[in-house]
Amino acid sequence: MRSSSAPSRRTPPRWDLNALVDVYDRLLERGVHVSPVDHRISKALHFADPDGNGLEVYCDTRADNDRFEWQGENERLDPREL
């Protein structure tokens, strides 16, 4: 049974970040333009589907940065350095 309490403060599991890198590599292999971004509350990949709809895949990193609200930060991210 799941608790209804607030999210726990934890470091994202390594597999979360590894999965993000795997998605990045798979998108590049398929010729998809990907914009990796560090929002300081998440590490994200922004890209479009074949119909041009914007999509985002991300890993929550709020606990790593001791911050729980986005403050408008968008920095370039190299997923292979995760």
trRosetta pair geometry for C-beta under 8 A, 3 or more apart (Angstrom, degrees):
i j d omega theta_ij theta_ji phi_ij phi_ji
7 62 7.7 72 97 67 140 136
8 63 7.6 6 119 -83 61 145
9 62 7.9 -98 -125 108 73 91
9 63 4.2 149 -165 -125 63 109
9 66 7.9 35 -155 -110 128 61
10 63 5.1 62 48 97 28 173
11 63 6.2 -124 -69 100 35 116
11 64 5.7 76 -121 -81 73 88
12 16 4.3 -96 171 67 110 143
12 17 6.0 116 106 -40 124 91
12 59 5.3 70 -155 169 165 109
12 60 6.3 155 -85 75 115 65
12 61 5.8 -61 -17 -93 124 67
12 63 7.7 155 -38 49 64 107
12 64 6.9 -43 0 -37 88 120
13 16 5.0 109 63 -8 75 98
13 17 7.9 -156 98 5 48 81
14 17 6.0 -60 -159 42 41 105
14 18 6.0 42 147 -20 73 109
15 18 5.2 -53 -139 42 37 115
15 19 6.0 45 157 -27 68 101
16 19 5.8 -53 -151 31 26 112
16 20 6.8 28 149 -20 60 103
16 59 4.7 125 149 -138 106 116
16 60 7.8 -59 176 39 151 70
17 20 5.5 -49 -152 31 37 114
17 21 6.6 36 151 -16 66 102
17 43 7.1 42 -119 55 86 148
17 59 5.6 97 -85 -170 57 175
17 82 4.6 -157 179 156 117 130
18 21 5.7 -54 -151 37 35 111
18 22 6.3 39 149 -22 67 104
18 82 7.9 -162 -71 105 41 120
19 22 5.4 -50 -147 35 34 115
19 23 6.5 37 153 -20 65 101
19 59 7.6 138 67 -81 96 116
20 23 5.8 -51 -150 34 32 111
20 24 6.4 36 149 -21 63 105
20 43 6.1 70 169 103 168 113
20 45 6.7 169 -165 -21 89 115
20 57 6.7 170 -125 125 77 105
20 58 7.4 18 -111 -152 123 24
20 59 4.8 -76 -49 -29 138 121
20 79 6.2 -141 128 -142 96 118
20 82 6.8 34 78 29 118 174
21 24 5.4 -51 -150 34 34 117
21 25 6.4 33 154 -17 66 104
21 79 4.9 163 -107 157 70 107
21 80 6.6 105 -140 -93 114 46
21 82 5.8 -148 -60 50 115 125
22 25 5.8 -55 -148 37 31 110
22 26 6.3 29 155 -18 65 108
23 26 5.7 -57 -146 39 30 111
23 27 6.3 31 156 -20 65 106
23 45 6.2 -165 108 31 117 159
23 57 5.3 -90 138 108 162 160
24 27 6.0 -58 -151 34 27 109
24 28 6.5 23 155 -15 63 108
24 34 6.1 157 -139 139 74 165
24 36 6.5 18 -116 -79 129 122
24 45 5.7 -154 -85 -97 84 141
24 79 4.3 154 -27 72 173 167
24 80 7.8 -136 103 -51 144 71
25 28 5.8 -57 -148 38 31 110
25 29 6.3 36 154 -24 65 106
26 29 5.6 -50 -147 33 32 116
26 30 6.6 19 156 -9 62 109
27 30 6.0 -69 -154 44 31 103
27 32 4.1 -76 -176 64 88 125
27 34 5.0 93 111 -61 140 130
27 45 7.0 162 9 169 157 141
27 47 5.9 -129 -158 -68 146 170
28 31 7.6 51 -176 -68 34 19
28 32 6.9 -90 -73 54 27 75
28 34 6.5 -73 -64 11 79 128
32 47 5.3 42 157 -166 118 140
32 48 7.8 -166 -160 56 99 61
33 47 6.4 162 86 -131 56 89
33 48 7.5 16 62 25 96 94
34 45 5.4 -25 -165 -165 113 102
34 46 7.2 137 -164 69 58 47
34 47 4.8 -35 -105 -74 67 116
35 45 7.4 138 71 -162 47 50
35 46 4.4 -25 65 64 101 101
35 47 7.0 169 18 -68 72 60
36 43 7.6 -1 -172 178 94 85
36 44 7.2 162 -154 90 51 48
36 45 5.5 -23 -99 -102 70 70
36 46 7.8 -174 -78 20 21 73
36 76 7.1 66 86 -170 82 58
36 77 4.1 -108 137 77 101 96
36 78 6.8 117 87 -95 146 18
36 79 5.1 -133 -121 -37 153 97
37 43 7.8 172 90 -159 46 46
37 44 5.0 -17 64 66 90 97
37 45 7.8 165 21 -88 73 23
37 46 6.2 24 2 -7 119 112
37 74 5.3 -29 -162 -157 124 85
37 75 6.9 129 -161 65 67 38
37 76 7.0 -55 -109 -109 57 28
37 77 5.6 143 -137 4 4 112
38 42 8.0 -172 -152 94 45 43
38 43 5.6 -18 -107 -110 71 72
38 44 7.7 166 -89 22 23 75
38 73 7.7 -38 112 130 75 104
38 74 7.7 137 70 -158 50 36
38 75 4.6 -27 61 67 101 95
38 76 7.5 4 14 84 93 19
38 77 4.3 129 -36 -73 87 113
39 42 4.9 11 49 53 116 78
39 43 7.7 -159 21 -80 77 24
39 44 6.0 35 -14 0 113 121
39 58 7.8 -13 17 -138 126 138
39 70 5.8 -31 165 -126 116 109
39 73 6.0 126 -166 85 46 80
39 74 6.2 -8 -102 -96 68 61
40 61 7.6 -119 172 87 25 112
40 65 5.4 157 180 -169 77 173
40 67 6.3 -2 142 69 103 145
40 70 7.4 130 66 -130 92 63
40 71 7.0 -35 73 38 140 96
40 73 4.5 32 0 77 126 140
40 75 7.6 75 -45 12 89 111
41 60 7.2 -28 154 -152 73 67
41 61 6.4 165 173 67 24 73
41 62 4.7 18 -153 -85 83 82
41 65 6.7 -110 -90 54 48 134
41 67 5.9 -104 -86 101 90 100
41 68 7.1 94 -128 -143 122 20
41 69 7.2 -114 -77 111 150 9
41 70 5.2 -102 17 -81 138 72
42 58 4.3 23 168 176 130 129
42 59 6.2 157 -160 74 78 43
42 60 5.5 -41 -101 -107 93 39
42 61 5.6 152 -105 19 29 86
42 62 7.4 -7 -56 -43 69 76
43 58 6.4 158 78 -155 44 75
43 59 4.9 -5 53 52 96 100
43 61 5.8 66 -17 -22 86 133
43 77 5.9 149 -150 -151 91 161
43 79 7.5 125 163 -106 122 80
43 82 6.8 95 177 -100 168 131
44 56 5.4 -15 -168 -166 119 105
44 57 7.0 152 -155 79 65 42
44 58 3.9 -23 -99 -97 83 103
44 59 7.8 -158 -72 23 49 59
44 77 7.7 127 49 24 53 150
45 56 6.9 152 76 -153 51 53
45 57 4.8 -7 54 57 105 92
45 58 7.2 -168 20 -75 63 56
45 79 7.2 10 -78 -69 108 139
46 54 6.7 -12 -168 -166 95 99
46 55 7.3 158 -153 83 49 49
46 56 5.4 -17 -98 -98 70 82
47 54 7.8 155 89 -149 26 56
47 55 5.7 -24 71 63 72 96
48 52 5.3 -14 -178 -144 132 35
48 53 6.3 144 -155 67 77 34
48 54 5.7 -44 -97 -92 76 47
48 55 6.7 142 -115 12 23 86
49 52 7.2 -48 68 22 66 17
49 53 4.8 -1 35 54 109 92
49 55 5.8 82 -39 -26 90 126
60 63 7.9 56 133 5 95 88
61 64 4.4 -39 -177 32 87 124
61 65 6.1 63 130 -8 93 104
62 65 6.4 -81 -154 49 30 92
62 67 6.0 -117 -153 83 73 57
62 68 5.0 63 -171 -105 132 56
63 66 7.3 28 -166 -76 35 43
67 71 7.3 -64 -178 -14 140 115
70 73 7.2 -143 -167 33 75 77
78 81 4.5 60 89 3 104 113
79 82 5.7 -26 -166 -9 51 117
